[in-house]
Structures are given as structure tokens and as C-alpha cells.
Amino acid sequence: MKILTSILLTIIITTSIIAQPTQEDVYKARAEFRKGVQKGVEHDFQGALLHFNEAIKSNPIYAEAFLYRGLAFNETGEFDAAAKDFTICIELDPKFSDQAHFFRGVAKVGLGNYNGAIQDYTTAIQLNPDFIAFFRRGQANMFLEEYARALQDFEIALRLNPALSEGYLYRGMALYHLGLHPEALKDLRRASTDMKTNADAYYYTALARLEVKDFYAAVLDLDKAIELNPNMTQAYSARAKAYTGIGNNAKAREDIEKAKTLAHQEGEIIITHQETSITKKDDVFTDEEKTLPDFASLFRSREKTEAEAEKKSEETKVIELSKVSEPVKPPTETSNQEPEKTEKVEAKPVSEVKIEEAVPVVLTLDNSESGFYNKKLNKISPKGFGVQIASYTNTDNLLSLASAYESQFNTSVFIQISIVNGRRIYRMMAGEFSNRINAEQFRDELRSGDFPDCFLVVYDRMN
């Protein structure tokens, strides 16, 4: 009890020390923040840190400054400091919670805390189901060798963004580890076609080819991987196996010796030509991720938002000033002036009157009324029992996500729109069961996976 009291006292004293910033401090903090954003745009993240430090010094409760300083720390590899900044941002302003949880997940991966990263990515997905969060969670699952879960994440990421080249690479890797080699080869071939300068894409394509005994094509892929990355030890080992498969033992021995030399130079475990599995966790991340947004792009988007907000503010000021400074016309003396002539307009026949067609309203989740909807946004009234997966306040990708979950769970998925305290809430429900036993069994399956907090619902009570 004494320890708890002293902790509470410390918190009270600490919070009381942080005084509210003055208006001058707020302006100064904003100015420093913008300078930091500009440095981030220029990829000068050390310079960005200096300005964000000044911004936070002037305004210690500036949540967005903590968020962007965390981004800069992620870029400089200071993951522990980054994670702390994202935590402070979450505590200061829930508005940034989805971004802060996502990037804290990135920091935790950098710290090797993959389970913690998955928890943060899951929270980010619940707040804003974006493709990149599913993709990163899949990568974290790959580190933990949870290939089935990783596969689910990559499949959803690709449903939300079919142009994600890295999604095909990583889904192919997950399929490869699950022993589904022909399916893996299909994804990996597409990845190597799309990512022509990525050595890993060619390397993993070759691994899948080795499993289906396509040795000649495997040699070509490994030639390309080694051309792009001459120090890729495991590529020489894999090519040795491919050469053995086509009967070129001399070339196989050369590659084994090369692999041994590289492994010795880099202090790695020597990989023999019989090994085709991924043995190093460092290999899970690719060297090049073309279609994934980089952190500098976030600084650019923030800078653009700031500039647009400033421009709008200035335009508003100009309009307001023009209204005030506009000269007031004196009242006209109607007694000495002739009345203005009005032009007589002939009425047109009804048949000639052009009637403007009403613009149809496109129905979206944002403008739909309360109730249940399916993935096609048709209003429905589900019956029986279901399972609530999660609730969201952001509708981005929500319908695509519902479609992805339908395929994953092989059951119907619904979105319920409701108003709570004047705020729109979007709840995602899965399944439509006529009896409680089947619904509970489905709930337990979801709880053992990515939805430990899901629970049973009775649709008849909610309609």
C-alpha cells in the first residue's frame, strides 16, 4: 500500500510540474515542428530530431511532435527511444493512436520484440484496417515462424492492395514454408518479375523451383540473385544444389567453396548445398520495398497538409479583410432617379424547360443510416447468433476487409452501423448461426487466432 501511494504521489508531482504552454510557446513549438518535418522530407533525420526536441521543449504536451520524433528515431535506428515517444503520443492524444500503435510496432520489430509488435499492429488494424498494417503484422509472424498466420495477413494485405509487390513475395515465402511449393512459385515468379532489382525475390523463386525439380530455371534465378548481391551466401549454397540437380558437380563444388568463404568472412554458419530452408531471421526483410510507403513520404504528406492549412487560413483572412474594407455604397436617392427598366422575359412552354437531373447519391458506410450491411452495402437483418470481431471508427478499407474475412472464415461477414454518444461506430460481425453451440465453437476458433477479444452476439436483440 505504501509503495502504491508513493507511486501515485510521484505521478501527481510529475504532472503538476509540467505547466501548460503559453501561446508564445505553442507558436514556437509549431515553427520548430515544421522545420523538423522539412528535414524529414530531405531525409536529414538527425536534423529533424534537433527541431522536434526544441518543439517538445517549448510544448511538452505536443502529441504530434512526439509522433514525428518517434518516426525520426525509427529512421536512425534508435528503436527504444522511438517506442517511448509513440507511447507518450498515444497517452497525450488518442487522435494519433492508430499511427502511433503502428509505428511502435515497427520499433518493436527493430528491438526484436515480435509478439509486442503483433499486439501493436493488431490495435492499429482495429483502429484503421490499412493494408500496410496487415503486411507488417505478417512480417512479424514470419519472424516467429507462424507461417499460417502470416499467410492470412499477406492475403488480406493483397486483397486491400493487389498492386503490393512485396505482398506476393512474402505470401510466396509463407506458402513455401508451409510446403505448398507450386502455389509459392506462382507468387514468387510474379514478385521477381515486378521487383527486378531485388535479390531476395530471385533467391526465393529459385528455392521454390528447387522443390519442384526445375533445376535449370533455378540456376538462372540464382545467377540473377548473385548478380544483384554477390555476397549472398545462401544463394551460392542453393545454386550448388541446382547444379547438382542438373549433373554439373564441378560447378556445384565451386559454389560450395564460395559459400564457405563468404560464411567464414561474415562469421556466419556454413550452409551446405542440401539446405534450402531459411535459416537466418535477417533474411525475412527484403533489401528493397518499392511499393511500401517510406517514412520520408509521411514527412512530405505532413508538410503538404501544413502548407494547405496555412494557405486556407491566409485565404480566409484575406476574404474577411476584404469584407470589412469594402466601401459601403451610399443610399440611392430614388426621388430624382428614374426607376430601372426591367426586361420582360417570355415564359417558355413546359416542353422547352430544361430540368436539371438530380445527381445520384453514392451510398457509402459514412452516409448510411444505422443498421446491418453486407459487403455490397445492402441493408440486411441477420438472424440467430454471430461473433463480433472488432469495432472501428474509421471506414477506410472496411468493406474490402469484410470481403477478405468472408473468404478467410468461409462465412458471412456483416457491418453494423450505430451511433454512440454522437459518434458513428462500425462493428464487424462474422457468421449467422441458427444455434448457440455452433456459434460458440466458431467464436473459440477465432479467439485462438487473431481475435482473442471477440464475443458472441444475438442478432435478434440488435436489429
Backbone torsions as a table, in degrees:
resi	resn	phi	psi	omega
1	MET	NA	-40.3	179.6
2	LYS	-64.3	-40.2	-179.9
3	ILE	-63.7	-44.0	180.0
4	LEU	-61.9	-41.9	179.4
5	THR	-63.0	-42.8	-179.0
6	SER	-66.6	-36.8	178.0
7	ILE	-63.9	-46.8	179.4
8	LEU	-61.2	-40.3	179.7
9	LEU	-63.5	-41.5	178.7
10	THR	-61.9	-43.3	179.6
11	ILE	-62.2	-43.9	-179.1
12	ILE	-63.0	-44.0	-179.5
13	ILE	-64.8	-43.6	-178.7
14	THR	-61.9	-45.2	-178.8
15	THR	-67.5	-32.7	-179.4
16	SER	-72.3	-24.6	-179.7
17	ILE	-69.4	-36.2	-177.9
18	ILE	-74.6	101.2	-179.4
19	ALA	-79.9	153.7	176.7
20	GLN	-64.9	133.8	-179.2
21	PRO	-67.3	146.6	175.0
22	THR	-75.4	168.7	178.9
23	GLN	-61.8	-36.5	178.2
24	GLU	-63.9	-41.2	178.3
25	ASP	-63.8	-40.2	179.4
26	VAL	-62.0	-45.5	178.9
27	TYR	-62.3	-42.0	-179.8
28	LYS	-64.5	-42.2	179.8
29	ALA	-62.4	-41.2	179.1
30	ARG	-63.9	-41.3	179.6
31	ALA	-62.5	-44.3	179.0
32	GLU	-66.9	-38.1	179.0
33	PHE	-60.4	-45.1	-179.9
34	ARG	-63.3	-37.6	177.2
35	LYS	-64.2	-38.9	177.9
36	GLY	-64.7	-41.2	177.6
37	VAL	-60.9	-43.8	179.7
38	GLN	-61.6	-41.5	177.9
39	LYS	-63.0	-37.1	177.4
40	GLY	-64.6	-40.0	176.3
41	VAL	-57.7	-37.2	-178.4
42	GLU	-85.1	6.6	-178.5
43	HIS	63.7	19.0	175.9
44	ASP	-95.6	79.8	-172.4
45	PHE	-76.7	-27.1	173.9
46	GLN	-66.2	-42.0	175.9
47	GLY	-64.3	-37.7	178.3
48	ALA	-61.5	-41.4	-179.3
49	LEU	-59.8	-39.2	-179.9
50	LEU	-60.5	-44.0	-178.5
51	HIS	-71.6	-38.9	178.2
52	PHE	-66.4	-34.8	175.6
53	ASN	-59.9	-43.6	179.6
54	GLU	-66.3	-39.5	179.5
55	ALA	-61.6	-44.3	-179.1
56	ILE	-71.1	-32.8	176.9
57	LYS	-62.9	-41.0	179.1
58	SER	-74.6	-35.5	-177.8
59	ASN	-136.7	90.1	-175.2
60	PRO	-66.7	-6.7	178.7
61	ILE	-113.6	27.2	-178.5
62	TYR	-86.1	90.2	-172.4
63	ALA	-58.6	-43.6	-176.2
64	GLU	-67.1	-30.8	176.9
65	ALA	-66.3	-38.4	176.2
66	PHE	-65.3	-40.4	179.3
67	LEU	-59.5	-48.8	-176.1
68	TYR	-75.9	-28.3	173.9
69	ARG	-67.6	-35.8	175.0
70	GLY	-61.5	-41.3	176.7
71	LEU	-60.2	-43.9	179.3
72	ALA	-64.1	-40.8	177.5
73	PHE	-62.8	-39.1	176.2
74	ASN	-58.4	-41.2	-178.3
75	GLU	-68.8	-32.4	-179.2
76	THR	-89.5	1.9	177.0
77	GLY	81.2	11.3	179.1
78	GLU	-93.5	71.7	-169.2
79	PHE	-69.1	-32.8	179.7
80	ASP	-65.5	-45.2	177.6
81	ALA	-64.3	-37.7	179.1
82	ALA	-62.2	-47.4	-178.7
83	ALA	-59.7	-40.0	179.0
84	LYS	-64.4	-41.8	179.1
85	ASP	-64.4	-40.5	179.6
86	PHE	-66.2	-35.4	177.2
87	THR	-64.3	-43.5	178.6
88	ILE	-63.5	-41.4	179.5
89	CYS	-59.6	-44.5	179.4
90	ILE	-60.7	-41.3	-178.5
91	GLU	-70.8	-33.2	-177.2
92	LEU	-78.3	-39.5	-174.5
93	ASP	-151.1	108.4	179.5
94	PRO	-61.0	-16.2	-179.6
95	LYS	-58.6	-31.1	-178.5
96	PHE	-98.9	13.5	-170.9
97	SER	-61.6	-42.1	-177.4
98	ASP	-64.7	-43.7	178.9
99	GLN	-66.7	-44.0	-176.7
100	ALA	-65.7	-39.9	176.9
101	HIS	-64.9	-42.3	-179.9
102	PHE	-60.4	-50.9	-176.1
103	PHE	-73.4	-24.4	172.4
104	ARG	-68.7	-32.8	173.8
105	GLY	-61.9	-41.7	177.1
106	VAL	-60.5	-43.9	179.7
107	ALA	-63.1	-40.6	-178.8
108	LYS	-67.4	-33.8	173.5
109	VAL	-61.9	-42.5	177.5
110	GLY	-60.9	-29.1	179.2
111	LEU	-89.1	-2.9	-179.2
112	GLY	81.8	9.8	179.5
113	ASN	-94.1	77.9	-172.9
114	TYR	-71.3	-37.4	177.1
115	ASN	-63.7	-42.1	177.2
116	GLY	-63.9	-37.6	177.9
117	ALA	-63.0	-43.1	-179.8
118	ILE	-61.6	-40.4	178.2
119	GLN	-61.2	-43.5	-179.9
120	ASP	-68.6	-41.6	178.0
121	TYR	-62.4	-38.8	179.4
122	THR	-63.4	-42.6	177.0
123	THR	-63.3	-42.0	178.5
124	ALA	-61.3	-39.6	178.9
125	ILE	-65.1	-40.1	179.7
126	GLN	-66.0	-31.6	179.7
127	LEU	-83.9	-34.6	-178.3
128	ASN	-155.9	96.7	-173.8
129	PRO	-72.9	74.9	-177.7
130	ASP	-94.0	150.3	-176.4
131	PHE	-59.8	-36.0	-175.0
132	ILE	-66.5	-32.9	178.9
133	ALA	-69.0	-40.4	175.5
134	PHE	-63.0	-42.2	-179.5
135	PHE	-61.3	-48.3	-179.3
136	ARG	-65.9	-35.4	177.5
137	ARG	-66.6	-36.7	175.8
138	GLY	-61.4	-41.3	177.4
139	GLN	-61.6	-42.6	179.0
140	ALA	-63.0	-38.8	176.5
141	ASN	-65.0	-32.8	176.6
142	MET	-63.2	-40.8	177.8
143	PHE	-58.7	-37.6	-178.7
144	LEU	-85.9	3.2	-178.6
145	GLU	60.7	28.7	174.0
146	GLU	-91.8	73.2	-169.3
147	TYR	-69.9	-34.0	179.0
148	ALA	-64.9	-43.5	178.3
149	ARG	-68.2	-39.3	177.6
150	ALA	-60.2	-42.4	179.8
151	LEU	-59.1	-43.6	178.8
152	GLN	-60.6	-43.4	-179.6
153	ASP	-64.8	-42.7	-179.5
154	PHE	-67.1	-35.5	178.5
155	GLU	-64.9	-41.8	178.8
156	ILE	-68.4	-41.1	178.0
157	ALA	-57.9	-40.2	-179.5
158	LEU	-74.0	-30.7	175.2
159	ARG	-66.2	-37.6	-179.9
160	LEU	-77.2	-29.0	179.4
161	ASN	-145.1	86.3	-177.0
162	PRO	-64.6	-13.2	-179.5
163	ALA	-89.2	5.0	-176.4
164	LEU	-77.6	97.0	-177.7
165	SER	-58.7	-42.3	-179.8
166	GLU	-62.5	-27.5	178.0
167	GLY	-62.5	-40.8	178.8
168	TYR	-69.0	-37.7	177.8
169	LEU	-61.9	-49.3	-175.8
170	TYR	-74.9	-33.7	175.3
171	ARG	-65.1	-38.5	176.5
172	GLY	-62.4	-40.7	178.1
173	MET	-63.3	-42.3	179.7
174	ALA	-64.6	-43.6	178.3
175	LEU	-62.5	-39.0	178.6
176	TYR	-59.7	-45.8	-179.1
177	HIS	-69.3	-24.9	177.7
178	LEU	-84.9	3.0	177.7
179	GLY	81.0	10.2	179.6
180	LEU	-94.9	71.5	-168.5
181	HIS	-69.1	-43.2	177.4
182	PRO	-61.1	-41.4	178.2
183	GLU	-65.8	-40.0	178.4
184	ALA	-61.9	-43.1	-178.2
185	LEU	-60.8	-37.7	178.9
186	LYS	-59.8	-47.1	179.2
187	ASP	-68.3	-41.8	-175.7
188	LEU	-69.3	-34.4	176.1
189	ARG	-64.5	-40.4	177.7
190	ARG	-64.8	-41.6	-179.6
191	ALA	-61.8	-43.9	-178.9
192	SER	-69.0	-28.5	176.0
193	THR	-70.6	-41.2	-178.2
194	ASP	-78.3	-29.8	-173.1
195	MET	-116.0	71.2	-170.2
196	LYS	-68.4	-15.9	179.7
197	THR	-109.5	16.0	-177.5
198	ASN	-105.1	109.4	-177.7
199	ALA	-62.4	-37.0	-178.1
200	ASP	-62.8	-37.3	-179.3
201	ALA	-61.5	-43.9	178.0
202	TYR	-68.4	-39.2	-178.7
203	TYR	-61.3	-49.1	-177.4
204	TYR	-71.9	-29.7	173.4
205	THR	-61.9	-42.4	178.8
206	ALA	-63.6	-39.5	178.4
207	LEU	-59.2	-42.7	179.2
208	ALA	-67.0	-37.1	178.5
209	ARG	-64.7	-38.0	178.2
210	LEU	-60.2	-38.0	-178.3
211	GLU	-69.2	-27.5	178.7
212	VAL	-100.4	13.7	174.9
213	LYS	65.9	26.9	176.7
214	ASP	-94.1	72.7	-169.2
215	PHE	-69.8	-40.2	-178.2
216	TYR	-62.7	-45.9	179.0
217	ALA	-65.7	-33.7	178.5
218	ALA	-63.3	-40.5	177.6
219	VAL	-59.8	-44.4	-179.4
220	LEU	-62.5	-42.8	178.9
221	ASP	-64.7	-39.7	-179.8
222	LEU	-72.5	-31.3	172.4
223	ASP	-57.7	-44.5	-179.1
224	LYS	-67.2	-42.2	179.7
225	ALA	-60.7	-43.3	-179.0
226	ILE	-70.7	-33.7	175.7
227	GLU	-61.7	-40.5	-179.5
228	LEU	-77.0	-32.4	-179.5
229	ASN	-140.5	87.3	-176.1
230	PRO	-63.3	-15.2	-179.2
231	ASN	-100.7	17.4	-179.0
232	MET	-81.2	93.3	-175.4
233	THR	-54.2	-49.0	-174.3
234	GLN	-66.5	-22.7	178.0
235	ALA	-69.4	-38.1	177.0
236	TYR	-65.5	-40.1	178.8
237	SER	-62.5	-44.5	179.8
238	ALA	-66.3	-38.1	-179.9
239	ARG	-67.8	-32.1	175.5
240	ALA	-59.4	-41.4	178.6
241	LYS	-67.1	-39.0	178.6
242	ALA	-63.9	-42.8	178.2
243	TYR	-63.2	-39.1	177.0
244	THR	-61.6	-38.7	-179.8
245	GLY	-63.1	-31.3	179.6
246	ILE	-97.7	5.5	175.4
247	GLY	86.0	11.3	179.9
248	ASN	-97.7	80.3	-174.8
249	ASN	-70.4	-30.6	179.9
250	ALA	-62.3	-46.8	178.4
251	LYS	-64.8	-36.2	179.2
252	ALA	-61.6	-43.9	180.0
253	ARG	-64.7	-38.5	177.9
254	GLU	-59.5	-44.7	-178.4
255	ASP	-68.6	-35.2	178.2
256	ILE	-63.7	-43.2	179.4
257	GLU	-65.2	-39.9	178.1
258	LYS	-63.1	-42.9	179.4
259	ALA	-62.1	-41.7	179.1
260	LYS	-63.5	-42.6	179.9
261	THR	-62.0	-47.4	179.7
262	LEU	-63.6	-41.8	-179.3
263	ALA	-63.0	-39.6	179.2
264	HIS	-66.3	-41.7	-179.1
265	GLN	-64.4	-38.3	-175.3
266	GLU	-95.3	1.0	179.2
267	GLY	69.3	29.2	-178.8
268	GLU	-93.2	167.1	171.8
269	ILE	-74.6	133.3	-178.9
270	ILE	-68.0	131.3	-178.3
271	ILE	-104.8	120.0	180.0
272	THR	-81.6	164.8	-174.5
273	HIS	-71.9	-12.3	177.2
274	GLN	-79.4	-18.3	-175.2
275	GLU	-86.4	126.6	178.4
276	THR	-124.5	-0.4	179.9
277	SER	-84.1	161.8	178.4
278	ILE	-80.8	114.9	-173.9
279	THR	-106.1	-11.5	-177.8
280	LYS	-115.3	127.5	-179.8
281	LYS	-68.1	-20.8	179.1
282	ASP	-64.8	-20.7	-176.0
283	ASP	-78.7	-8.8	-173.2
284	VAL	-69.6	-29.6	178.1
285	PHE	-94.4	137.1	179.7
286	THR	-81.1	160.3	179.5
287	ASP	-75.3	-27.7	-173.4
288	GLU	-134.9	127.2	-179.3
289	GLU	-127.6	87.4	-169.6
290	LYS	-67.5	-43.4	-171.3
291	THR	-92.5	-1.6	176.8
292	LEU	-85.7	138.0	179.0
293	PRO	-66.7	133.3	176.8
294	ASP	-88.3	165.5	-175.8
295	PHE	-66.6	-32.5	179.8
296	ALA	-62.3	-31.8	179.2
297	SER	-64.6	-30.9	177.1
298	LEU	-67.2	-37.9	176.3
299	PHE	-65.1	-40.0	179.5
300	ARG	-64.0	-44.1	-179.5
301	SER	-64.8	-36.9	179.2
302	ARG	-67.5	-39.8	179.1
303	GLU	-63.5	-40.9	179.8
304	LYS	-64.4	-42.8	178.5
305	THR	-60.8	-44.9	178.2
306	GLU	-59.6	-45.6	-177.6
307	ALA	-63.7	-42.6	179.5
308	GLU	-65.1	-40.3	179.0
309	ALA	-63.8	-41.6	179.5
310	GLU	-65.1	-43.4	-179.4
311	LYS	-61.6	-44.2	179.5
312	LYS	-62.6	-40.7	179.5
313	SER	-63.1	-42.5	179.8
314	GLU	-65.9	-41.5	179.2
315	GLU	-62.1	-40.3	179.1
316	THR	-62.3	-41.6	179.3
317	LYS	-62.7	-43.3	-179.5
318	VAL	-61.8	-44.2	179.3
319	ILE	-61.6	-45.1	-179.0
320	GLU	-63.7	-40.8	178.7
321	LEU	-65.8	-39.3	-179.1
322	SER	-65.4	-33.9	178.2
323	LYS	-65.8	-41.0	-178.3
324	VAL	-70.9	-41.8	-174.2
325	SER	-85.5	-5.8	-179.4
326	GLU	-64.7	127.6	-177.8
327	PRO	-65.5	139.6	179.6
328	VAL	-86.5	125.4	-179.0
329	LYS	-73.5	136.8	178.1
330	PRO	-67.5	153.7	179.8
331	PRO	-64.6	137.8	-178.5
332	THR	-75.9	143.2	178.3
333	GLU	-88.7	99.2	-174.6
334	THR	-73.0	-19.5	-175.8
335	SER	-66.6	-36.1	-176.9
336	ASN	-99.4	5.3	-177.1
337	GLN	-114.9	147.6	175.8
338	GLU	-76.2	145.3	177.7
339	PRO	-65.6	142.4	179.9
340	GLU	-65.2	139.6	178.8
341	LYS	-80.0	133.0	177.5
342	THR	-104.4	134.1	-178.0
343	GLU	-78.7	132.9	-178.9
344	LYS	-80.3	126.3	-179.5
345	VAL	-105.2	124.4	179.3
346	GLU	-77.6	137.1	178.4
347	ALA	-73.7	132.4	179.5
348	LYS	-87.2	152.5	174.6
349	PRO	-59.8	151.2	-178.3
350	VAL	-57.0	-34.6	-177.3
351	SER	-65.8	-24.7	-178.3
352	GLU	-93.5	-9.2	-179.6
353	VAL	-73.7	124.2	-179.6
354	LYS	-83.9	120.3	180.0
355	ILE	-99.7	121.3	179.6
356	GLU	-72.2	130.2	179.8
357	GLU	-74.6	138.5	178.7
358	ALA	-69.9	137.0	178.3
359	VAL	-75.3	123.7	-178.3
360	PRO	-65.4	140.9	179.1
361	VAL	-83.9	123.2	178.2
362	VAL	-80.5	122.3	-177.2
363	LEU	-77.4	127.7	176.0
364	THR	-132.1	170.7	176.2
365	LEU	-62.4	-33.4	-177.0
366	ASP	-67.9	-29.7	-178.0
367	ASN	-112.0	8.9	178.2
368	SER	-81.2	151.2	179.0
369	GLU	-78.1	171.9	-179.1
370	SER	-62.1	148.7	179.2
371	GLY	140.3	-173.3	-179.7
372	PHE	-98.5	142.2	178.9
373	TYR	-137.8	149.5	173.6
374	ASN	-94.2	-174.0	-174.5
375	LYS	-67.0	-19.1	177.6
376	LYS	-91.9	5.8	178.9
377	LEU	67.7	28.7	171.9
378	ASN	-88.4	133.4	-179.9
379	LYS	-74.4	133.2	-175.1
380	ILE	-136.8	173.3	176.2
381	SER	-133.7	85.9	-179.0
382	PRO	-64.7	152.6	-177.5
383	LYS	-119.6	160.1	174.8
384	GLY	79.2	-136.7	-174.3
385	PHE	-114.9	151.0	175.4
386	GLY	-148.0	-175.4	-180.0
387	VAL	-128.9	124.7	175.6
388	GLN	-82.1	121.0	-177.6
389	ILE	-83.1	-51.7	-175.6
390	ALA	-164.4	169.1	173.8
391	SER	-126.1	148.2	-174.5
392	TYR	-132.7	156.5	171.4
393	THR	-113.1	-7.5	-179.0
394	ASN	-114.0	131.1	-176.4
395	THR	-93.7	-1.4	-178.9
396	ASP	-56.6	125.6	175.6
397	ASN	65.3	10.1	-172.6
398	LEU	-66.9	-41.1	179.3
399	LEU	-68.6	-38.7	176.3
400	SER	-64.5	-37.7	178.6
401	LEU	-65.8	-40.6	177.9
402	ALA	-61.1	-41.0	177.8
403	SER	-64.6	-40.8	179.6
404	ALA	-64.6	-41.5	179.6
405	TYR	-68.3	-33.7	176.6
406	GLU	-59.5	-43.8	178.8
407	SER	-68.2	-39.3	-177.6
408	GLN	-68.3	-43.9	-175.5
409	PHE	-91.6	-12.5	-177.0
410	ASN	57.4	43.0	178.3
411	THR	-153.5	166.8	-178.9
412	SER	-69.3	144.9	176.8
413	VAL	-126.8	134.0	-177.8
414	PHE	-123.2	156.1	174.0
415	ILE	-119.5	124.8	177.5
416	GLN	-103.0	126.4	176.6
417	ILE	-100.3	128.7	176.6
418	SER	-143.5	158.5	178.9
419	ILE	-107.0	120.1	179.5
420	VAL	-123.6	116.6	-178.8
421	ASN	53.6	41.2	177.9
422	GLY	77.2	7.6	-177.8
423	ARG	-118.0	136.5	-179.8
424	ARG	-79.3	128.9	178.6
425	ILE	-118.6	137.0	-179.4
426	TYR	-116.9	108.3	-179.2
427	ARG	-99.4	134.8	179.2
428	MET	-102.9	125.0	-179.4
429	MET	-117.2	145.1	179.1
430	ALA	-125.5	139.5	175.6
431	GLY	86.9	151.9	175.3
432	GLU	-143.4	91.0	-171.8
433	PHE	-106.2	142.1	-179.1
434	SER	-82.1	-18.5	178.3
435	ASN	-133.2	154.4	-174.2
436	ARG	-66.4	-35.1	-175.5
437	ILE	-60.8	-46.7	179.2
438	ASN	-64.9	-38.5	179.5
439	ALA	-65.0	-41.8	179.6
440	GLU	-66.5	-36.4	177.8
441	GLN	-64.4	-42.8	178.2
442	PHE	-64.6	-42.2	177.8
443	ARG	-59.0	-43.9	-178.6
444	ASP	-64.8	-35.1	177.2
445	GLU	-64.7	-42.3	179.4
446	LEU	-67.6	-38.2	-179.8
447	ARG	-64.6	-31.5	178.8
448	SER	-77.4	-8.9	178.1
449	GLY	-105.1	-123.4	-174.6
450	ASP	-91.7	3.8	-175.2
451	PHE	-127.4	65.8	-177.4
452	PRO	-65.1	-20.5	-176.7
453	ASP	-100.0	6.4	-178.1
454	CYS	-68.0	157.6	-177.2
455	PHE	-149.3	163.0	-176.8
456	LEU	-75.7	143.6	175.3
457	VAL	-131.9	152.5	175.6
458	VAL	-110.7	109.7	-174.6
459	TYR	-60.7	-37.0	-177.4
460	ASP	-60.1	-27.5	179.1
461	ARG	-83.5	-13.4	-174.6
462	MET	-104.3	-18.8	-178.4
463	ASN	-72.0	NA	NA
